[in-house]
Amino acid sequence: MSAQPAEAPYPTRSPYRMELDEGPQSVAELRAALATVSTADLTAFDARLGAIRTTDPAGLDEARALFAEYRAVWLSQVHPVIRAAVADSADGTATTHSSDDVWADYDPATLEPREAQA
C-alpha cells in the first residue's frame, strides 16, 4: 500500500494573520523569499529600505513597518488560501457580499452583534 502524498505545508498557520515566528525572520530571509515570488516586490523593498535614514531615530520604526508590510506582501503571494481567493476573484467565481449583508447582524451605533445586546 502506498502512502498518500503529503499536502504541502502552508507558509503560515493562518492566511489572515502572520505570527511573529512565521515567515521570513530577517532582512536576508525576506529578500530571499521575495526573490522567489516577485522580483518587482524585491526591487521595491530594497529601494524603500535603502531610502530609510538610519541616523534618524524614527528610522528603526520605519524599517520595522516596512519589514512587516513586505512580510504581508510575501504571504499574499504564497499562501494557498489567498492565492485561491485571488484566482476566484479574477475569474469571477468568488462569492461576494455587500457591506449591508456584512453589517446586518450588528448595531450601527455600537458595532456590537445585535443578539449580544438583547
Secondary structure, DSSP 8 states (H G I E B T S, - for coil): ----------SSS-SS---TTSS--SHHHHHHHHHHH-HHHHHHHHHHHHHS-TTSTTHHHHHHHHHHHHHHHHHHHH-HHHHHHHHHHHHT------HHHHHTTB-TTT-SBGGGG-
